[in-house]
Structure formats: structure tokens, C-alpha cells
Amino acid sequence: MRDNDGTETQDSITGELFFERSVSVVPIKEEDESPNTVCLEDLDLKGSSCRLFCLKHAEVTIMDCLKFLYQQKQNGIEYCNNKMDLALKVTDRIFVLDISYQNLLGYLTMQDLLVFPVECKITSLLRKFKVILQTRTSLKTALRTFCTLGTNFIPVADSEEVCRGSPFPRNNCLKRLEESQTNVSTRKPLSSFHSNSKPTYFKSSLYSLVLERFLWLLILLLLQSVSSVILDSFQELIEKHLVISLFLTMLIGTGGNAGSQSSAIVIRGLATGEIQHWNSFRALKRELFIALFIAASLSCVAFIRVVFTVHSSKDALTISIALFVLILWAVAVGTLTPLFLEYCGADPAHCASPILATATDVVGVFVTCIVATTIFHY
């Protein structure tokens, strides 16, 4: 059983406090490894503001937990979630600790306490965290992880990868990050932030900027010549059916625009950390699913436009089918190109758009000619 933030219910455990955790430890990105980076180990994690329910033994049941919550309520402490302030002393989740070693075993939700029988043992219902943070993880990486998972608390493991103490809250991460940036900026000059990073735009030499762009444009210029070869091969078809050349620019332009949208979204996701290698396939599936609806809608519009322009249903069918295929291709290329360039260590912002424009041009001409040949039986 899974809940919304990517956690799953721990298998039943009889008479034991501990269970083996299967988690993914968040790695440290290279750009965060600088002398000025503030990590979780630099912060006082003991001050994390979430209520912990400590297990004294493995026989604790849901009824015992409900009695404990009722007692807390009588003492003026409510287990509720304030939407205006996530840093409450008590939340809608109960994080369970082993009282002997202060190890974080897992957590329960209020729904668990209401759904399962009252005689069930707490240890058989614990939900485990799918992702944990390390104490050496930087605040920026931690914040990106919070945004990706959409959760408000993530446990923090020590050097032995054992979760001790209370989970780290998201809003504390935001507050500490703002404080650390303010404190560091008052002690260090701004230039020190970029000492170990790639030279900025104005600090880069003109020669390096020209060379970096020229090489890509030269390669793409040579690939662009493939379009001329394709047009020359289908010259007789194009001369007989002028509708191909009439709407060819519309096809290539629409495909390029669709691909540019996907490319911009993926590049922004890579920059913010929302899209990473482990969820890149999910991003591709999402973009292709969106492309299906866009391609179908624009193909219908293109069909109507061509019919009213040249008064030929065959010509309209040719253009609409070619547009449908081209949009799917452009979105796939626009999504995969930034991911591939990021994986290879290249800057997607420099190369994604030129590669996409060239690929859309070449494939657009080829697809249009192939579809026309099939429909017209030429």
C-alpha cells in the first residue's frame, strides 16, 4: 500500500523493533561541493519541530497509541496540521522512535489509526521512507528533494546511514538556507561563490564563446544539407503536387514550436532539479502523452485549413498526417536532447535548440515526402 508522497507500508513484523530499510540516499551534486556550502550536519537537527511517538516495546497497539493521543489532547497538545505553518510541534503524522537507541523506525498517519483494528501492533503498520537525506547533504540538494517528492518531512541519516532523531522539516530547510545565504554573503565577497564553478558569461573569453557555438553550428549546417538531398530525391513528386511545398514551412515551423516547448520545460526542470536521471523516463512519457493530444488537435485544424485553401481532401490528409507524425517526433527530440546533453556533461541551453531545429527540418521534409508518396501512390 502506498501513499501520496511515495512511501509504502512496511511488511508485518512480529515481536521486533527493527526492520531492514530499503531506501535511496540522496547524493551530493558536484556544484554544491564548495567551501561555502552549508550542509545538514552544520545545523541543529535536534530542533526539528515534529512530535515523536517513542516505542518502549514491540507490543504497542493502535489502542495504546489512541490512548496516548487522547492524553496529549487532554494536556493541550493537538495532533493537527496547520496549513499556514508547517513547523508545528505536532503533525498529522506520528514518527515512531526506538526509545533505547533513538533510531527512527518509521511513521504512521491518522488514517492508519482509524482504518486498522485497534489490536494491531504499531510495528506491523509502520510506513518506511523511500528516500532519506545524509547529514553531509547540502541544503540546496535537500530543498530540491523536498520539491521533487512533494513532502514536508524527510528523515536524516548519520554517517552510518542510521536515521536518528526527528525528521527534517521542509520549512526549516527554507529558513536555514535563507539564513546561511545571508550570513555567508556578509562574510565573503560575491566572487568567491563562483571560484570553483564554470566561468560566467562576462568572465568567459570571446574566443571560447565563439568556438563553443561555432562548432555546433558548423556540424548542424552540414546536417542541414540532408534536407536538400531529400527534396532533390522527391523533386518530381513536389512539382506535381505543389501543396507539399506550399505547406512545408508550416509543418516544419509547427513541429519546431512544439519541440521547443518541450525542450524549454525539460531544461527548466534540469535547472531546478525537478527532473533528474532517475525520473527522466517519467518526464518523457508525460511529454509524449501531452504531444498525442496536441498533435491530434493541430492535425484536425491543419486538415480544415488545407481543405479551404486547395479544396482537396487528399492534400489535406497528407498535410495533417505529416503534421501529426512530425509533432510527436519533435516533442520526443525536444525532451530527449536536453537529457542526453546533460548526461554527457554538455550545456543543454547552448545546443538543444539548434539540434532540435535541424532535426525537425530534416525529418519534417522526409516525413512529408514519404506520406505524400504513400497517399498519392506516386
TIDO-436854 format. One line per 8 residues: number of its first residue (from 0); for each residue x, y, z of N, C-alpha, C. Coordinates in steps of 0.1 Angstrom, whole numbers, plus 5000, padded with zeros to 4 digits. Layout:
NUM) X:Y:Z:X:Y:Z:X:Y:Z ~ ... .
END
This chain:
0) 5008:4988:5000:5000:5000:5000:5009:5012:5000 ~ 5006:5022:4991:5014:5034:4990:5005:5046:4993 ~ 5012:5057:4998:5005:5069:5000:5010:5080:4990 ~ 5006:5092:4991:5008:5102:4981:5022:5106:4979 ~ 5031:5106:4989:5044:5111:4988:5054:5101:4986 ~ 5050:5089:4980:5060:5079:4976:5064:5070:4986 ~ 5057:5068:4998:5061:5059:5008:5052:5047:5008 ~ 5057:5036:5014:5049:5024:5013:5048:5018:5027 .
8) 5038:5010:5030:5036:5004:5043:5046:4992:5045 ~ 5052:4992:5056:5062:4982:5060:5055:4969:5062 ~ 5061:4958:5057:5055:4944:5059:5054:4941:5074 ~ 5045:4932:5077:5043:4929:5091:5055:4923:5098 ~ 5058:4928:5110:5070:4923:5118:5065:4919:5131 ~ 5068:4907:5135:5063:4901:5147:5074:4902:5158 ~ 5071:4909:5169:5079:4910:5180:5093:4916:5179 ~ 5095:4924:5168:5108:4931:5167:5106:4946:5165 .
16) 5116:4953:5171:5116:4967:5169:5122:4972:5156 ~ 5132:4965:5151:5139:4969:5140:5135:4962:5127 ~ 5136:4969:5116:5134:4962:5103:5144:4968:5093 ~ 5147:4960:5083:5157:4964:5073:5151:4975:5064 ~ 5158:4986:5063:5153:4997:5054:5158:4995:5040 ~ 5150:4998:5030:5154:4998:5016:5151:5012:5011 ~ 5162:5021:5012:5160:5035:5009:5170:5039:4999 ~ 5167:5051:4993:5177:5057:4984:5183:5069:4991 .
24) 5196:5069:4993:5203:5080:4999:5205:5091:4989 ~ 5201:5103:4992:5203:5114:4982:5217:5118:4980 ~ 5222:5117:4968:5237:5121:4966:5239:5136:4966 ~ 5251:5139:4967:5255:5153:4967:5259:5157:4953 ~ 5253:5168:4948:5257:5172:4935:5270:5180:4935 ~ 5278:5179:4924:5291:5185:4924:5291:5200:4926 ~ 5280:5206:4920:5280:5221:4921:5278:5226:4935 ~ 5273:5217:4944:5271:5221:4958:5283:5218:4966 .
32) 5293:5212:4961:5305:5209:4969:5315:5220:4969 ~ 5313:5230:4977:5322:5242:4977:5324:5245:4992 ~ 5335:5252:4995:5338:5255:5009:5326:5263:5016 ~ 5318:5270:5008:5308:5278:5014:5294:5271:5015 ~ 5294:5258:5011:5282:5251:5012:5278:5247:5026 ~ 5266:5250:5030:5260:5247:5043:5253:5234:5042 ~ 5257:5223:5049:5251:5210:5049:5242:5208:5061 ~ 5235:5197:5061:5226:5194:5072:5233:5192:5085 .
40) 5246:5186:5084:5254:5184:5096:5258:5197:5103 ~ 5257:5208:5096:5261:5221:5102:5249:5226:5110 ~ 5237:5220:5109:5225:5225:5116:5222:5217:5128 ~ 5214:5223:5137:5210:5216:5149:5197:5208:5145 ~ 5198:5196:5141:5187:5188:5137:5178:5184:5149 ~ 5183:5185:5161:5175:5182:5172:5164:5192:5174 ~ 5165:5203:5168:5155:5213:5170:5143:5212:5160 ~ 5143:5201:5152:5133:5199:5142:5119:5198:5150 .
48) 5110:5205:5145:5097:5207:5152:5087:5197:5147 ~ 5088:5184:5151:5077:5175:5148:5076:5165:5160 ~ 5064:5161:5163:5062:5153:5175:5066:5139:5172 ~ 5073:5132:5182:5077:5118:5180:5070:5109:5191 ~ 5065:5098:5186:5059:5089:5195:5069:5077:5197 ~ 5075:5076:5209:5086:5067:5211:5080:5053:5216 ~ 5084:5043:5209:5080:5029:5213:5089:5024:5224 ~ 5083:5019:5235:5090:5013:5246:5092:4998:5243 .
56) 5083:4992:5236:5085:4978:5232:5076:4975:5220 ~ 5078:4963:5214:5072:4960:5202:5057:4956:5203 ~ 5052:4956:5215:5038:4951:5217:5028:4963:5217 ~ 5033:4975:5214:5024:4987:5214:5013:4985:5203 ~ 5001:4987:5206:4990:4986:5197:4984:4999:5193 ~ 4975:4999:5183:4968:5011:5179:4960:5017:5191 ~ 4954:5008:5199:4947:5013:5210:4956:5021:5220 ~ 4968:5016:5222:4977:5023:5231:4981:5036:5225 .
64) 4982:5037:5212:4985:5049:5205:4974:5059:5206 ~ 4962:5055:5205:4950:5063:5206:4949:5069:5220 ~ 4951:5060:5230:4951:5065:5244:4961:5076:5246 ~ 4973:5073:5240:4984:5083:5242:4980:5097:5236 ~ 4974:5096:5224:4970:5108:5217:4959:5115:5225 ~ 4950:5108:5231:4939:5114:5239:4945:5120:5251 ~ 4955:5114:5257:4962:5120:5268:4969:5133:5265 ~ 4975:5133:5253:4981:5145:5248:4971:5156:5245 .
72) 4959:5152:5240:4949:5162:5238:4944:5168:5251 ~ 4943:5160:5261:4939:5165:5275:4950:5174:5280 ~ 4962:5172:5276:4973:5181:5281:4974:5194:5272 ~ 4965:5195:5263:4965:5208:5255:4973:5207:5242 ~ 4978:5194:5238:4986:5193:5226:4977:5185:5216 ~ 4975:5192:5204:4966:5186:5194:4974:5181:5182 ~ 4971:5169:5177:4977:5164:5165:4969:5169:5153 ~ 4974:5180:5148:4967:5185:5136:4977:5192:5128 .
80) 4973:5196:5116:4983:5202:5106:4978:5216:5103 ~ 4986:5225:5106:4982:5239:5103:4987:5243:5089 ~ 4978:5246:5080:4983:5249:5066:4991:5262:5065 ~ 4989:5271:5075:4997:5283:5074:5011:5282:5080 ~ 5013:5271:5088:5026:5270:5094:5029:5255:5095 ~ 5038:5250:5086:5041:5235:5086:5050:5231:5098 ~ 5057:5241:5105:5066:5237:5115:5059:5236:5129 ~ 5049:5227:5130:5042:5226:5142:5049:5216:5151 .
88) 5046:5217:5164:5052:5207:5173:5045:5194:5171 ~ 5033:5193:5166:5026:5181:5164:5020:5181:5150 ~ 5021:5170:5142:5017:5170:5129:5006:5159:5127 ~ 5001:5157:5115:4992:5146:5112:4999:5133:5110 ~ 5012:5133:5112:5019:5120:5111:5027:5118:5124 ~ 5027:5106:5129:5034:5102:5141:5046:5094:5137 ~ 5058:5100:5140:5070:5094:5137:5075:5085:5149 ~ 5077:5073:5147:5080:5063:5157:5095:5061:5159 .
96) 5099:5063:5172:5113:5061:5175:5115:5048:5184 ~ 5126:5042:5183:5130:5032:5193:5136:5040:5205 ~ 5130:5039:5217:5134:5047:5228:5148:5043:5233 ~ 5153:5031:5230:5166:5027:5235:5177:5034:5228 ~ 5176:5034:5214:5187:5040:5206:5183:5052:5199 ~ 5171:5057:5200:5166:5069:5193:5167:5068:5178 ~ 5165:5055:5173:5165:5053:5159:5151:5055:5153 ~ 5150:5062:5142:5137:5065:5136:5133:5052:5128 .
104) 5122:5046:5133:5117:5033:5127:5108:5036:5115 ~ 5100:5046:5116:5090:5048:5105:5080:5058:5110 ~ 5068:5058:5104:5058:5067:5108:5044:5061:5105 ~ 5034:5067:5112:5020:5063:5110:5012:5076:5106 ~ 5001:5074:5099:4992:5085:5096:4980:5084:5105 ~ 4972:5095:5106:4960:5094:5113:4950:5084:5106 ~ 4951:5083:5093:4942:5074:5086:4945:5059:5091 ~ 4958:5056:5093:4961:5043:5098:4954:5040:5111 .
112) 4954:5049:5120:4948:5047:5133:4933:5045:5132 ~ 4927:5050:5122:4912:5049:5121:4908:5037:5113 ~ 4916:5033:5103:4913:5022:5094:4915:5008:5100 ~ 4927:5006:5106:4931:4993:5111:4925:4990:5124 ~ 4923:4977:5127:4918:4973:5140:4927:4978:5152 ~ 4920:4980:5163:4927:4987:5174:4937:4977:5181 ~ 4936:4964:5178:4945:4954:5184:4958:4952:5176 ~ 4959:4959:5164:4971:4957:5155:4983:4964:5162 .
120) 4994:4957:5161:5006:4963:5166:5012:4974:5157 ~ 5017:4984:5164:5023:4995:5156:5034:4991:5147 ~ 5042:4982:5151:5054:4978:5143:5049:4971:5130 ~ 5037:4965:5129:5033:4959:5117:5027:4968:5107 ~ 5025:4981:5111:5018:4991:5103:5027:5002:5099 ~ 5040:5002:5104:5049:5013:5101:5051:5015:5086 ~ 5051:5028:5082:5054:5031:5069:5069:5036:5068 ~ 5076:5031:5059:5090:5034:5058:5092:5045:5047 .
128) 5103:5053:5049:5106:5064:5040:5114:5058:5028 ~ 5110:5062:5016:5117:5057:5004:5129:5065:5001 ~ 5130:5077:5006:5142:5085:5004:5146:5091:5018 ~ 5159:5091:5021:5164:5097:5032:5176:5107:5028 ~ 5179:5116:5037:5189:5126:5035:5201:5122:5043 ~ 5213:5125:5039:5225:5123:5047:5229:5137:5053 ~ 5236:5136:5064:5239:5148:5072:5249:5156:5063 ~ 5256:5151:5054:5265:5158:5046:5258:5164:5033 .
136) 5245:5161:5032:5238:5166:5020:5236:5181:5022 ~ 5238:5189:5011:5237:5203:5012:5222:5207:5013 ~ 5220:5219:5017:5207:5224:5019:5200:5226:5005 ~ 5207:5230:4995:5201:5231:4982:5196:5218:4976 ~ 5205:5207:4978:5200:5194:4974:5188:5189:4982 ~ 5188:5192:4995:5177:5188:5003:5164:5195:4999 ~ 5165:5208:4995:5153:5215:4991:5148:5210:4978 ~ 5157:5206:4968:5153:5200:4956:5146:5187:4958 .
144) 5151:5179:4968:5144:5167:4971:5130:5169:4977 ~ 5129:5179:4985:5116:5182:4991:5106:5185:4979 ~ 5110:5193:4970:5102:5198:4959:5098:5186:4950 ~ 5108:5177:4948:5105:5165:4939:5095:5156:4945 ~ 5097:5153:4958:5088:5143:4965:5074:5150:4969 ~ 5074:5163:4970:5062:5169:4975:5058:5166:4989 ~ 5068:5164:4998:5065:5161:5012:5071:5172:5020 ~ 5067:5172:5033:5071:5182:5042:5082:5178:5052 .
152) 5084:5164:5054:5094:5159:5063:5102:5148:5056 ~ 5115:5148:5058:5124:5137:5053:5133:5134:5064 ~ 5135:5121:5067:5145:5117:5077:5159:5120:5073 ~ 5168:5121:5083:5182:5124:5080:5190:5113:5087 ~ 5199:5107:5079:5207:5096:5083:5221:5101:5087 ~ 5228:5095:5097:5241:5099:5100:5251:5092:5091 ~ 5264:5092:5095:5275:5086:5087:5273:5071:5086 ~ 5266:5065:5095:5264:5051:5095:5251:5047:5088 .
160) 5245:5057:5081:5232:5056:5074:5221:5051:5083 ~ 5221:5055:5096:5211:5052:5105:5203:5065:5108 ~ 5190:5064:5107:5181:5076:5110:5180:5078:5125 ~ 5185:5089:5130:5184:5091:5144:5177:5105:5146 ~ 5168:5105:5157:5161:5118:5160:5150:5120:5150 ~ 5145:5132:5151:5133:5136:5143:5136:5139:5129 ~ 5126:5138:5119:5129:5141:5105:5131:5156:5104 ~ 5137:5160:5093:5140:5174:5090:5128:5180:5082 .
168) 5122:5191:5087:5111:5197:5081:5115:5206:5069 ~ 5106:5207:5059:5108:5214:5047:5110:5229:5050 ~ 5101:5235:5058:5102:5249:5060:5114:5253:5068 ~ 5119:5244:5077:5132:5247:5083:5143:5248:5073 ~ 5143:5239:5063:5153:5239:5053:5153:5252:5045 ~ 5141:5257:5042:5140:5270:5036:5145:5282:5044 ~ 5142:5282:5057:5146:5292:5066:5161:5292:5068 ~ 5166:5280:5070:5181:5278:5073:5189:5282:5060 .
176) 5183:5279:5049:5190:5282:5036:5191:5297:5034 ~ 5180:5304:5037:5180:5319:5036:5190:5325:5046 ~ 5190:5320:5058:5199:5325:5069:5213:5322:5065 ~ 5216:5310:5060:5230:5307:5056:5235:5316:5044 ~ 5226:5318:5034:5230:5327:5023:5232:5341:5028 ~ 5224:5346:5037:5226:5359:5042:5239:5360:5050 ~ 5242:5350:5059:5254:5351:5067:5266:5350:5058 ~ 5266:5341:5049:5278:5339:5040:5281:5351:5032 .
184) 5270:5357:5027:5272:5369:5018:5278:5381:5026 ~ 5275:5381:5039:5281:5392:5046:5296:5390:5050 ~ 5300:5377:5049:5314:5374:5052:5323:5373:5040 ~ 5317:5368:5029:5325:5365:5017:5321:5374:5005 ~ 5331:5378:4997:5328:5386:4985:5320:5377:4975 ~ 5312:5383:4967:5304:5376:4958:5312:5367:4948 ~ 5324:5372:4945:5332:5364:4935:5336:5350:4941 ~ 5336:5349:4954:5340:5336:4960:5330:5325:4957 .
192) 5317:5329:4954:5307:5319:4952:5310:5311:4939 ~ 5317:5317:4929:5320:5311:4916:5334:5307:4915 ~ 5341:5306:4925:5355:5302:4924:5358:5288:4919 ~ 5349:5279:4922:5350:5265:4917:5341:5261:4906 ~ 5333:5271:4901:5324:5268:4891:5328:5273:4877 ~ 5320:5269:4867:5324:5273:4854:5323:5288:4852 ~ 5333:5294:4844:5333:5309:4843:5319:5314:4838 ~ 5315:5326:4843:5303:5331:4839:5304:5337:4825 .
200) 5293:5343:4820:5292:5348:4806:5302:5359:4804 ~ 5302:5369:4813:5311:5380:4811:5325:5377:4814 ~ 5328:5367:4822:5342:5363:4825:5348:5354:4815 ~ 5340:5348:4806:5345:5339:4796:5351:5348:4784 ~ 5361:5342:4778:5367:5350:4767:5359:5348:4755 ~ 5360:5358:4746:5352:5358:4734:5356:5346:4725 ~ 5369:5343:4725:5373:5331:4718:5366:5318:4722 ~ 5365:5316:4735:5358:5304:4740:5344:5304:4736 .
208) 5337:5315:4737:5323:5316:4734:5321:5314:4719 ~ 5329:5320:4710:5328:5318:4696:5330:5304:4692 ~ 5341:5298:4698:5344:5284:4694:5334:5274:4698 ~ 5328:5276:4710:5318:5267:4715:5305:5267:4707 ~ 5301:5279:4702:5289:5280:4694:5292:5276:4679 ~ 5304:5280:4674:5307:5278:4660:5308:5263:4657 ~ 5313:5255:4666:5315:5241:4663:5301:5234:4662 ~ 5292:5238:4671:5279:5232:4670:5272:5236:4657 .
216) 5272:5249:4654:5265:5254:4642:5271:5248:4629 ~ 5284:5246:4629:5291:5240:4617:5286:5226:4615 ~ 5285:5218:4626:5280:5204:4624:5266:5204:4620 ~ 5258:5213:4625:5244:5213:4622:5242:5219:4608 ~ 5251:5227:4603:5250:5232:4589:5252:5221:4579 ~ 5261:5212:4582:5264:5201:4574:5252:5191:4574 ~ 5246:5189:4586:5234:5180:4586:5222:5187:4579 ~ 5221:5200:4579:5210:5207:4573:5210:5204:4558 .
224) 5221:5201:4552:5222:5198:4538:5214:5185:4534 ~ 5211:5177:4544:5204:5165:4541:5190:5168:4536 ~ 5184:5180:4540:5171:5184:4536:5171:5186:4521 ~ 5182:5192:4516:5183:5195:4501:5184:5182:4494 ~ 5191:5172:4499:5192:5159:4493:5178:5152:4492 ~ 5171:5153:4503:5157:5147:4503:5148:5154:4493 ~ 5148:5167:4493:5140:5174:4483:5143:5171:4469 ~ 5156:5170:4466:5161:5166:4453:5156:5152:4449 .
232) 5155:5143:4458:5151:5129:4455:5136:5129:4452 ~ 5128:5138:4458:5114:5138:4456:5110:5150:4447 ~ 5119:5154:4438:5116:5167:4431:5104:5165:4422 ~ 5103:5153:4415:5092:5151:4406:5078:5151:4413 ~ 5078:5145:4425:5066:5145:4433:5062:5159:4437 ~ 5072:5167:4441:5069:5181:4446:5064:5189:4435 ~ 5069:5188:4423:5065:5195:4411:5051:5192:4407 ~ 5047:5180:4409:5033:5176:4405:5023:5180:4416 .
240) 5027:5180:4429:5018:5183:4440:5024:5195:4447 ~ 5021:5207:4443:5026:5219:4448:5022:5221:4463 ~ 5011:5214:4467:5007:5216:4481:5018:5212:4491 ~ 5027:5204:4487:5038:5200:4496:5047:5211:4499 ~ 5051:5218:4489:5060:5229:4491:5052:5241:4497 ~ 5039:5242:4494:5031:5253:4499:5030:5253:4514 ~ 5029:5241:4520:5026:5240:4534:5038:5234:4542 ~ 5050:5232:4535:5061:5226:4541:5067:5235:4552 .
248) 5067:5248:4550:5072:5257:4561:5063:5257:4573 ~ 5050:5255:4570:5040:5255:4582:5043:5242:4590 ~ 5045:5231:4583:5048:5218:4590:5061:5219:4599 ~ 5071:5224:4593:5084:5225:4600:5083:5235:4611 ~ 5077:5246:4609:5075:5256:4619:5067:5251:4631 ~ 5056:5245:4628:5047:5239:4639:5055:5229:4647 ~ 5061:5220:4640:5069:5209:4647:5080:5215:4655 ~ 5087:5225:4650:5097:5232:4658:5092:5239:4670 .
256) 5081:5245:4669:5075:5252:4681:5071:5242:4692 ~ 5065:5231:4687:5061:5220:4697:5073:5214:4704 ~ 5084:5212:4696:5096:5207:4702:5103:5217:4711 ~ 5102:5230:4708:5109:5240:4716:5102:5241:4730 ~ 5089:5239:4730:5081:5240:4743:5086:5229:4752 ~ 5087:5217:4747:5092:5205:4755:5106:5207:4759 ~ 5114:5212:4750:5128:5214:4753:5130:5225:4765 ~ 5122:5236:4764:5123:5246:4774:5118:5241:4788 .
264) 5108:5232:4788:5103:5227:4800:5113:5218:4807 ~ 5119:5209:4798:5129:5200:4804:5142:5207:4809 ~ 5146:5217:4801:5158:5225:4806:5155:5232:4819 ~ 5143:5237:4820:5140:5244:4833:5139:5233:4844 ~ 5134:5222:4841:5133:5211:4851:5147:5206:4856 ~ 5156:5206:4846:5170:5202:4850:5177:5213:4858 ~ 5174:5225:4855:5180:5236:4862:5175:5237:4877 ~ 5162:5234:4879:5156:5234:4892:5158:5222:4900 .
272) 5162:5211:4893:5164:5198:4900:5152:5190:4900 ~ 5141:5194:4895:5128:5187:4895:5129:5175:4886 ~ 5136:5176:4874:5139:5165:4865:5153:5160:4867 ~ 5155:5147:4870:5168:5142:4872:5169:5129:4864 ~ 5180:5122:4865:5182:5110:4857:5172:5099:4861 ~ 5169:5098:4874:5161:5087:4879:5146:5089:4875 ~ 5141:5101:4872:5128:5103:4868:5126:5109:4854 ~ 5137:5108:4846:5137:5113:4832:5127:5105:4823 .
280) 5126:5092:4825:5117:5084:4817:5103:5088:4820 ~ 5100:5092:4832:5086:5096:4836:5083:5109:4829 ~ 5093:5118:4828:5091:5131:4821:5089:5129:4806 ~ 5096:5119:4800:5094:5116:4786:5080:5111:4783 ~ 5075:5102:4791:5062:5096:4790:5051:5107:4791 ~ 5054:5116:4800:5044:5127:4803:5044:5136:4790 ~ 5055:5140:4785:5056:5148:4773:5049:5142:4761 ~ 5052:5129:4759:5046:5122:4747:5031:5121:4749 .
288) 5026:5119:4761:5012:5119:4763:5005:5132:4760 ~ 5012:5143:4764:5007:5156:4760:5008:5158:4745 ~ 5019:5153:4739:5021:5155:4724:5010:5148:4716 ~ 5004:5137:4721:4994:5130:4714:4981:5139:4713 ~ 4978:5146:4723:4966:5154:4723:4969:5167:4714 ~ 4980:5172:4716:4984:5184:4708:4984:5181:4693 ~ 4991:5169:4689:4992:5165:4675:4979:5162:4669 ~ 4970:5156:4677:4957:5152:4671:4948:5165:4669 .
296) 4949:5175:4678:4941:5187:4677:4947:5195:4665 ~ 4960:5197:4665:4965:5206:4654:4964:5199:4640 ~ 4964:5186:4640:4962:5179:4627:4948:5182:4621 ~ 4938:5182:4630:4924:5185:4626:4923:5199:4621 ~ 4930:5208:4628:4930:5222:4623:4937:5224:4610 ~ 4948:5217:4608:4955:5217:4596:4947:5211:4584 ~ 4940:5201:4587:4931:5194:4577:4921:5204:4572 ~ 4914:5211:4581:4904:5221:4577:4910:5233:4569 .
304) 4922:5237:4573:4928:5248:4567:4932:5245:4552 ~ 4938:5233:4550:4942:5229:4537:4930:5227:4528 ~ 4919:5221:4533:4907:5219:4525:4902:5232:4520 ~ 4901:5242:4529:4896:5255:4525:4906:5262:4515 ~ 4919:5259:4516:4929:5265:4507:4930:5259:4493 ~ 4931:5246:4492:4933:5240:4479:4922:5231:4475 ~ 4911:5230:4484:4899:5222:4480:4902:5208:4476 ~ 4911:5201:4483:4915:5188:4480:4916:5180:4494 .
312) 4907:5170:4495:4908:5162:4508:4921:5153:4508 ~ 4926:5149:4497:4938:5141:4497:4950:5149:4501 ~ 4951:5161:4496:4961:5170:4500:4960:5174:4515 ~ 4948:5176:4520:4946:5179:4534:4950:5167:4543 ~ 4946:5155:4538:4950:5143:4546:4965:5141:4547 ~ 4972:5144:4536:4987:5143:4535:4993:5153:4546 ~ 4989:5165:4545:4995:5175:4554:4991:5172:4569 ~ 4979:5168:4572:4975:5165:4586:4982:5153:4591 .
320) 4984:5142:4584:4991:5131:4588:5006:5134:4591 ~ 5012:5141:4581:5026:5145:4583:5028:5154:4595 ~ 5018:5163:4597:5019:5172:4609:5018:5164:4622 ~ 5010:5154:4622:5008:5145:4634:5021:5138:4638 ~ 5027:5132:4628:5039:5124:4630:5051:5134:4634 ~ 5051:5145:4627:5062:5155:4630:5062:5161:4644 ~ 5050:5163:4649:5048:5169:4663:5053:5158:4673 ~ 5049:5146:4671:5054:5135:4680:5069:5134:4680 .
328) 5074:5135:4668:5089:5134:4667:5096:5146:4673 ~ 5091:5158:4671:5097:5170:4676:5096:5170:4691 ~ 5085:5166:4697:5084:5166:4712:5094:5155:4718 ~ 5095:5144:4711:5104:5134:4716:5118:5139:4716 ~ 5122:5145:4705:5136:5150:4704:5138:5162:4713 ~ 5128:5170:4715:5129:5182:4724:5130:5178:4738 ~ 5125:5166:4742:5126:5161:4755:5139:5154:4758 ~ 5143:5145:4748:5155:5137:4750:5168:5144:4748 .
336) 5168:5154:4739:5181:5162:4737:5186:5168:4749 ~ 5179:5176:4757:5185:5182:4769:5189:5171:4779 ~ 5182:5160:4780:5185:5150:4789:5198:5143:4785 ~ 5200:5141:4772:5212:5135:4767:5224:5144:4769 ~ 5222:5157:4766:5233:5166:4767:5237:5168:4782 ~ 5228:5168:4790:5231:5169:4805:5238:5156:4809 ~ 5234:5145:4804:5241:5132:4808:5256:5132:4803 ~ 5258:5138:4791:5271:5139:4785:5280:5150:4791 .
344) 5274:5159:4799:5282:5169:4805:5281:5182:4797 ~ 5274:5183:4786:5273:5195:4778:5262:5204:4783 ~ 5262:5216:4779:5252:5226:4784:5240:5225:4775 ~ 5228:5220:4780:5217:5219:4771:5212:5233:4766 ~ 5214:5243:4773:5210:5257:4768:5217:5261:4755 ~ 5229:5256:4753:5237:5260:4741:5233:5252:4729 ~ 5229:5240:4731:5229:5230:4720:5215:5225:4717 ~ 5206:5225:4727:5193:5219:4725:5185:5225:4714 .
352) 5184:5238:4713:5175:5245:4703:5181:5243:4689 ~ 5194:5245:4686:5199:5242:4673:5198:5228:4668 ~ 5200:5218:4677:5198:5204:4673:5184:5202:4670 ~ 5175:5207:4678:5161:5205:4676:5156:5211:4663 ~ 5161:5223:4660:5157:5229:4647:5161:5221:4635 ~ 5174:5216:4635:5179:5209:4624:5172:5195:4623 ~ 5170:5188:4634:5163:5175:4634:5148:5177:4629 ~ 5142:5187:4633:5128:5190:4628:5127:5193:4613 .
360) 5137:5200:4609:5138:5204:4594:5140:5192:4586 ~ 5150:5184:4589:5153:5172:4581:5142:5162:4582 ~ 5137:5158:4594:5127:5148:4595:5113:5153:4589 ~ 5111:5166:4591:5098:5172:4585:5097:5170:4570 ~ 5108:5173:4563:5108:5172:4549:5107:5157:4545 ~ 5114:5148:4552:5114:5134:4549:5100:5128:4551 ~ 5094:5131:4563:5081:5126:4566:5070:5131:4556 ~ 5070:5143:4553:5061:5149:4544:5061:5142:4530 .
368) 5073:5140:4525:5075:5133:4512:5071:5119:4513 ~ 5074:5112:4523:5070:5098:4525:5055:5096:4525 ~ 5048:5105:4533:5034:5104:4535:5027:5108:4521 ~ 5032:5118:4514:5027:5121:4501:5028:5110:4491 ~ 5040:5104:4491:5042:5092:4482:5032:5081:4485 ~ 5030:5078:4498:5020:5067:4502:5006:5071:4498 ~ 5002:5083:4500:4988:5086:4497:4985:5088:4482 ~ 4994:5094:4475:4992:5097:4461:4997:5085:4453 .
376) 5002:5074:4459:5007:5062:4452:5017:5066:4441 ~ 5026:5075:4444:5035:5080:4434:5047:5071:4433 .
END
